[in-house]
Amino acid sequence: MSSRFCAQDVIRCDNCEKPVPTLHCELCQINLCKDLDCVGEHLEHRLVSFEKRRFTIEYPSFTTIAGNDQEESLETRLVSARAKQGNDRIAIPKEEHSGPRKTSGAVSSLHAKPQIILEIITDCGERKRLLSVSCLGNSEFWTSAKDNILRLYNLQGELLKSGRTKSGNRPSNIAVIKSGDLVYTDHNDRSINILKNTKIDLLVRLRGWLPLYVCGTSSTDLLVIMISDDEKQSKVVRFSGFTETQSIQTDDFGHPLYSTTNDPKDLSENRNLDICVADYSGGAVVVVSAAGKLRYRYTGPPSATRRPFQPLGIATDSRGRILVSEYWYHSIHIVDRNGQFLCYIDNLGLEHTWGLCVDSKDNLFVAELKTGKVKKIQYYK
């Protein structure tokens, strides 16, 4: 028996060593967990679910090698148990549908056939990886990627303005606020910053906490979701100017509302002032009232064949609907303000959907991570 393994060992992610990996890269022949830090560089490789990985050595069915029967039995039990877990978060190919699928609760204002009415190619393709998009009015939008450049485009795809972040780090997230200025978070130096014209000013620098995602509100407040340095706590904080005025962290029973990993947690304020967080690792859209009271968790539509739900981007529109992107399924969920699933947008050839925003005319802008494209979608009649 190899000195590296014993019968008591649990199969782990080869990058971070978390137990029971959910993915396997067939090109690199390594096991991976779902965390983006581990799986990110393998996105362009052949990723399969851990249970469907192909072994380099194939043994005859129902036979064991002398001395290895205990190891094989353990692995078989682990794979079988993992396959039965309801929480399994695996990346599997997207499902094909003939059109947007609606529940009986869908209202007639939703377009029967959503359509891409514009496709803008940004400078954020290839290795830069387009992450965030935020609308500035109805004719311009800001983007951020895995570099340190903030870019403003018009709908013709012309680069109108660009500039580096103050620290030189890549921004964690961006948001256009009510004033029309751009706010961005910098996870590495714990800062929240504002770009006015061509000048960047520091708004807040955190202590003991790392800012992740940010959004503006109907007032002049900012909402920022953050995790603690030790990744044991997470919370949404409201800032009025430089002052923290609200902290949302637990439900009425003291249970954490949000996962504490460093994975994406995009957020948006809805028209009814609800605060909606797309918690990727938590597998849910967590919706609380303006007072911070938990209203519900949306974990995907009711279905006979339930698929894992890992929300990434989130936006809300003028009618209080919530739009959520799913990277692995190349699709968008549309949910009403009370958490009822209305329909998917998943038949438009979208690829690796990430950041979302909605303009004042309720047009949806979708950032595609790998292609670097921003696609404008009309989903209302």
LUMNU-11684 format. One record per residue (C-alpha): residue number from 1; residue in one letter; x, y, z. Coordinates in steps of 0.02 Angstrom, whole numbers. Layout:
! LUMNU-11684
NODE   n res     c1     c2     c3
NODE NUM   A      X      Y      Z
...
! end
This chain:
! LUMNU-11684
NODE   n res     c1     c2     c3
NODE   1   M      0      0      0
NODE   2   S     64    174    -43
NODE   3   S    128    270    107
NODE   4   R     24    418     49
NODE   5   F   -143    332     71
NODE   6   C   -222    215    195
NODE   7   A   -392    137    213
NODE   8   Q   -448    278    329
NODE   9   D   -406    415    200
NODE  10   V   -545    518    123
NODE  11   I   -525    566    -59
NODE  12   R   -483    752    -66
NODE  13   C   -468    898   -185
NODE  14   D   -291    894   -253
NODE  15   N   -277   1083   -236
NODE  16   C   -348   1129    -66
NODE  17   E   -367    954      9
NODE  18   K   -551    977     53
NODE  19   P   -631    806     77
NODE  20   V   -738    722    -56
NODE  21   P   -706    822   -217
NODE  22   T   -852    848   -335
NODE  23   L   -758    870   -499
NODE  24   H   -620    785   -597
NODE  25   C   -511    863   -731
NODE  26   E   -482    727   -861
NODE  27   L   -344    826   -946
NODE  28   C   -241    850   -788
NODE  29   Q   -304    691   -702
NODE  30   I   -336    778   -537
NODE  31   N   -485    790   -420
NODE  32   L   -559    961   -381
NODE  33   C   -686   1039   -264
NODE  34   K   -812   1167   -327
NODE  35   D   -719   1318   -258
NODE  36   L   -677   1438   -398
NODE  37   D   -498   1459   -337
NODE  38   C   -470   1274   -367
NODE  39   V   -573   1244   -523
NODE  40   G   -540   1410   -610
NODE  41   E   -387   1365   -713
NODE  42   H   -468   1202   -768
NODE  43   L   -628   1280   -839
NODE  44   E   -565   1260  -1016
NODE  45   H   -513   1079   -987
NODE  46   R   -627    929   -987
NODE  47   L   -716    935   -819
NODE  48   V   -830    793   -768
NODE  49   S   -918    753   -606
NODE  50   F   -810    655   -486
NODE  51   E   -923    503   -501
NODE  52   K   -900    499   -691
NODE  53   R   -712    515   -692
NODE  54   R   -618    388   -795
NODE  55   F   -480    292   -707
NODE  56   T   -312    269   -790
NODE  57   I   -314     87   -732
NODE  58   E   -473    -10   -758
NODE  59   Y   -508   -164   -654
NODE  60   P   -629   -302   -705
NODE  61   S   -803   -280   -636
NODE  62   F   -833   -349   -461
NODE  63   T   -653   -406   -438
NODE  64   T   -523   -347   -316
NODE  65   I   -335   -346   -312
NODE  66   A   -259   -442   -169
NODE  67   G   -220   -324    -26
NODE  68   N   -319   -180   -102
NODE  69   D   -496   -238    -69
NODE  70   Q   -515   -126     83
NODE  71   E   -462     29    -15
NODE  72   E   -576    -12   -161
NODE  73   S   -723    -43    -46
NODE  74   L   -695    125     40
NODE  75   E   -687    218   -125
NODE  76   T   -845    133   -188
NODE  77   R   -938    183    -30
NODE  78   L   -878    363    -43
NODE  79   V   -932    381   -224
NODE  80   S  -1099    300   -190
NODE  81   A  -1131    410    -38
NODE  82   R  -1082    567   -133
NODE  83   A  -1200    525   -274
NODE  84   K  -1345    514   -151
NODE  85   Q  -1309    678    -62
NODE  86   G  -1442    808    -91
NODE  87   N  -1315    949    -72
NODE  88   D  -1201    890   -212
NODE  89   R  -1137   1039   -310
NODE  90   I  -1069    970   -472
NODE  91   A  -1044   1050   -640
NODE  92   I  -1137    956   -775
NODE  93   P  -1180   1003   -955
NODE  94   K  -1324   1123   -980
NODE  95   E  -1494   1055  -1023
NODE  96   E  -1569   1100  -1191
NODE  97   H  -1745   1171  -1198
NODE  98   S  -1852   1228  -1341
NODE  99   G  -1893   1392  -1257
NODE 100   P  -1905   1482  -1090
NODE 101   R  -1996   1368   -969
NODE 102   K  -2127   1452   -861
NODE 103   T  -2230   1398   -713
NODE 104   S  -2415   1433   -705
NODE 105   G  -2374   1585   -600
NODE 106   A  -2284   1674   -740
NODE 107   V  -2372   1833   -793
NODE 108   S  -2408   1882   -971
NODE 109   S  -2284   2026   -972
NODE 110   L  -2137   1908   -991
NODE 111   H  -2085   1880  -1171
NODE 112   A  -2125   1706  -1236
NODE 113   K  -1962   1709  -1333
NODE 114   P  -1829   1819  -1253
NODE 115   Q  -1704   1879  -1380
NODE 116   I  -1527   1947  -1386
NODE 117   I  -1545   2119  -1464
NODE 118   L  -1363   2171  -1449
NODE 119   E  -1196   2087  -1427
NODE 120   I  -1046   2191  -1376
NODE 121   I   -868   2124  -1382
NODE 122   T   -762   2198  -1243
NODE 123   D   -574   2192  -1213
NODE 124   C   -603   2067  -1073
NODE 125   G   -598   1902  -1164
NODE 126   E   -465   1767  -1161
NODE 127   R   -364   1772  -1000
NODE 128   K   -440   1933   -932
NODE 129   R   -606   1849   -893
NODE 130   L   -756   1966   -892
NODE 131   L   -834   1964   -718
NODE 132   S   -946   2114   -688
NODE 133   V  -1057   2230   -787
NODE 134   S  -1150   2382   -720
NODE 135   C  -1265   2494   -821
NODE 136   L  -1237   2682   -830
NODE 137   G  -1402   2744   -898
NODE 138   N  -1470   2652  -1049
NODE 139   S  -1327   2679  -1170
NODE 140   E  -1167   2643  -1074
NODE 141   F  -1099   2513   -953
NODE 142   W   -947   2483   -845
NODE 143   T   -853   2317   -838
NODE 144   S   -721   2236   -730
NODE 145   A   -619   2081   -762
NODE 146   K   -472   1984   -690
NODE 147   D   -356   2131   -719
NODE 148   N   -345   2300   -634
NODE 149   I   -433   2402   -769
NODE 150   L   -606   2480   -755
NODE 151   R   -684   2503   -927
NODE 152   L   -833   2605   -987
NODE 153   Y   -914   2557  -1153
NODE 154   N  -1058   2620  -1257
NODE 155   L  -1181   2506  -1346
NODE 156   Q  -1078   2515  -1506
NODE 157   G   -935   2430  -1415
NODE 158   E   -827   2586  -1411
NODE 159   L   -713   2605  -1259
NODE 160   L   -758   2776  -1188
NODE 161   K   -652   2777  -1032
NODE 162   S   -533   2664   -938
NODE 163   G   -422   2676   -786
NODE 164   R   -325   2572   -663
NODE 165   T   -381   2540   -485
NODE 166   K   -297   2646   -353
NODE 167   S   -201   2501   -277
NODE 168   G   -160   2413   -439
NODE 169   N   -260   2261   -379
NODE 170   R   -403   2190   -480
NODE 171   P   -573   2250   -417
NODE 172   S   -680   2121   -329
NODE 173   N   -841   2198   -393
NODE 174   I   -913   2358   -466
NODE 175   A  -1077   2453   -455
NODE 176   V  -1145   2613   -531
NODE 177   I  -1234   2707   -392
NODE 178   K  -1376   2834   -394
NODE 179   S  -1259   2981   -425
NODE 180   G  -1194   2897   -583
NODE 181   D  -1022   2870   -506
NODE 182   L   -938   2700   -503
NODE 183   V   -900   2611   -339
NODE 184   Y   -785   2462   -329
NODE 185   T   -721   2346   -192
NODE 186   D   -540   2293   -173
NODE 187   H   -528   2129    -78
NODE 188   N   -339   2135    -65
NODE 189   D   -322   2303     23
NODE 190   R   -493   2293    110
NODE 191   S   -556   2452     29
NODE 192   I   -716   2522    -46
NODE 193   N   -680   2657   -174
NODE 194   I   -773   2779   -286
NODE 195   L   -726   2838   -460
NODE 196   K   -786   3013   -501
NODE 197   N   -740   3068   -676
NODE 198   T   -558   3016   -678
NODE 199   K   -520   3027   -492
NODE 200   I   -528   2881   -371
NODE 201   D   -563   2917   -187
NODE 202   L   -561   2798    -40
NODE 203   L   -731   2782     44
NODE 204   V   -698   2652    178
NODE 205   R   -555   2538    229
NODE 206   L   -610   2388    332
NODE 207   R   -524   2307    480
NODE 208   G   -541   2120    508
NODE 209   W   -658   2104    359
NODE 210   L   -635   2081    171
NODE 211   P   -758   2168     53
NODE 212   L   -829   2059    -86
NODE 213   Y   -978   2128   -184
NODE 214   V  -1061   2297   -181
NODE 215   C  -1222   2376   -244
NODE 216   G  -1305   2545   -241
NODE 217   T  -1478   2576   -170
NODE 218   S  -1629   2685   -208
NODE 219   S  -1558   2805    -80
NODE 220   T  -1376   2858    -77
NODE 221   D  -1327   2711     34
NODE 222   L  -1210   2570    -15
NODE 223   L  -1233   2386     24
NODE 224   V  -1075   2283     40
NODE 225   I  -1060   2097     77
NODE 226   M   -901   2046    165
NODE 227   I   -817   1900    253
NODE 228   S   -706   1899    406
NODE 229   D   -519   1874    390
NODE 230   D   -533   1697    457
NODE 231   E   -679   1658    340
NODE 232   K   -789   1610    486
NODE 233   Q   -915   1752    471
NODE 234   S  -1004   1846    333
NODE 235   K  -1124   1992    333
NODE 236   V  -1206   2128    229
NODE 237   V  -1166   2303    288
NODE 238   R  -1255   2464    242
NODE 239   F  -1150   2621    228
NODE 240   S  -1217   2797    227
NODE 241   G  -1070   2898    170
NODE 242   F   -923   2839    275
NODE 243   T  -1032   2773    416
NODE 244   E  -1094   2595    445
NODE 245   T  -1279   2607    484
NODE 246   Q  -1337   2426    473
NODE 247   S  -1263   2251    486
NODE 248   I  -1357   2095    428
NODE 249   Q  -1278   1932    480
NODE 250   T  -1399   1807    560
NODE 251   D  -1582   1758    559
NODE 252   D  -1701   1768    708
NODE 253   F  -1627   1607    778
NODE 254   G  -1448   1664    768
NODE 255   H  -1407   1556    617
NODE 256   P  -1290   1631    485
NODE 257   L  -1381   1698    334
NODE 258   Y  -1236   1680    212
NODE 259   S  -1094   1559    179
NODE 260   T   -923   1614    240
NODE 261   T   -813   1562     94
NODE 262   N   -723   1682    -22
NODE 263   D   -834   1628   -167
NODE 264   P   -950   1752   -258
NODE 265   K  -1093   1832   -163
NODE 266   D  -1170   1959   -280
NODE 267   L  -1310   2069   -211
NODE 268   S  -1446   2187   -267
NODE 269   E  -1579   2294   -185
NODE 270   N  -1753   2255   -252
NODE 271   R  -1888   2382   -287
NODE 272   N  -1976   2339   -123
NODE 273   L  -1808   2372    -34
NODE 274   D  -1775   2187     -4
NODE 275   I  -1590   2143     -6
NODE 276   C  -1555   1994   -120
NODE 277   V  -1391   1898   -111
NODE 278   A  -1339   1765   -237
NODE 279   D  -1238   1651   -123
NODE 280   Y  -1137   1536   -236
NODE 281   S  -1068   1420   -102
NODE 282   G  -1231   1425     -4
NODE 283   G  -1328   1367   -157
NODE 284   A  -1465   1496   -132
NODE 285   V  -1527   1671   -163
NODE 286   V  -1551   1739     13
NODE 287   V  -1682   1877     24
NODE 288   V  -1702   1986    179
NODE 289   S  -1812   2137    209
NODE 290   A  -1742   2313    223
NODE 291   A  -1742   2284    411
NODE 292   G  -1631   2131    388
NODE 293   K  -1764   1999    425
NODE 294   L  -1752   1839    324
NODE 295   R  -1897   1825    202
NODE 296   Y  -1848   1669    105
NODE 297   R  -1711   1570     20
NODE 298   Y  -1732   1530   -163
NODE 299   T  -1640   1368   -204
NODE 300   G  -1704   1339   -380
NODE 301   P  -1871   1294   -457
NODE 302   P  -1972   1143   -400
NODE 303   S  -1931   1002   -518
NODE 304   A  -1944    815   -530
NODE 305   T  -1761    810   -581
NODE 306   R  -1684    937   -464
NODE 307   R  -1515   1003   -520
NODE 308   P  -1382   1085   -413
NODE 309   F  -1407   1273   -395
NODE 310   Q  -1255   1388   -385
NODE 311   P  -1308   1569   -417
NODE 312   L  -1177   1694   -473
NODE 313   G  -1238   1861   -541
NODE 314   I  -1398   1945   -482
NODE 315   A  -1502   2094   -536
NODE 316   T  -1677   2160   -503
NODE 317   D  -1792   2253   -620
NODE 318   S  -1923   2390   -608
NODE 319   R  -2061   2263   -576
NODE 320   G  -1973   2184   -429
NODE 321   R  -1918   2028   -521
NODE 322   I  -1753   1946   -476
NODE 323   L  -1637   1884   -614
NODE 324   V  -1500   1761   -569
NODE 325   S  -1362   1688   -677
NODE 326   E  -1301   1508   -669
NODE 327   Y  -1124   1489   -737
NODE 328   W  -1123   1300   -757
NODE 329   Y  -1292   1293   -845
NODE 330   H  -1266   1449   -953
NODE 331   S  -1437   1511   -901
NODE 332   I  -1538   1645   -810
NODE 333   H  -1676   1616   -682
NODE 334   I  -1817   1743   -670
NODE 335   V  -1902   1744   -500
NODE 336   D  -2038   1856   -431
NODE 337   R  -2013   1963   -275
NODE 338   N  -2087   1826   -165
NODE 339   G  -1969   1691   -225
NODE 340   Q  -2083   1605   -350
NODE 341   F  -1991   1538   -502
NODE 342   L  -2060   1610   -663
NODE 343   C  -1949   1549   -804
NODE 344   Y  -1776   1510   -871
NODE 345   I  -1685   1603  -1007
NODE 346   D  -1577   1460  -1069
NODE 347   N  -1601   1440  -1256
NODE 348   L  -1508   1592  -1323
NODE 349   G  -1334   1519  -1338
NODE 350   L  -1271   1605  -1182
NODE 351   E  -1100   1546  -1122
NODE 352   H  -1032   1545   -944
NODE 353   T  -1148   1682   -881
NODE 354   W  -1077   1786   -739
NODE 355   G  -1117   1967   -697
NODE 356   L  -1288   2043   -731
NODE 357   C  -1367   2215   -734
NODE 358   V  -1533   2288   -791
NODE 359   D  -1558   2460   -868
NODE 360   S  -1706   2576   -834
NODE 361   K  -1801   2499   -980
NODE 362   D  -1784   2325   -905
NODE 363   N  -1661   2263  -1033
NODE 364   L  -1546   2131   -960
NODE 365   F  -1357   2142   -986
NODE 366   V  -1261   1979   -964
NODE 367   A  -1072   1966   -946
NODE 368   E   -996   1806  -1017
NODE 369   L   -839   1756   -924
NODE 370   K   -742   1670  -1063
NODE 371   T   -798   1759  -1221
NODE 372   G   -782   1933  -1147
NODE 373   K   -950   1978  -1226
NODE 374   V  -1091   2079  -1149
NODE 375   K  -1260   2025  -1218
NODE 376   K  -1414   2135  -1206
NODE 377   I  -1574   2034  -1189
NODE 378   Q  -1754   2088  -1206
NODE 379   Y  -1861   1977  -1094
NODE 380   Y  -2018   2086  -1077
NODE 381   K  -2146   2110  -1212
! end
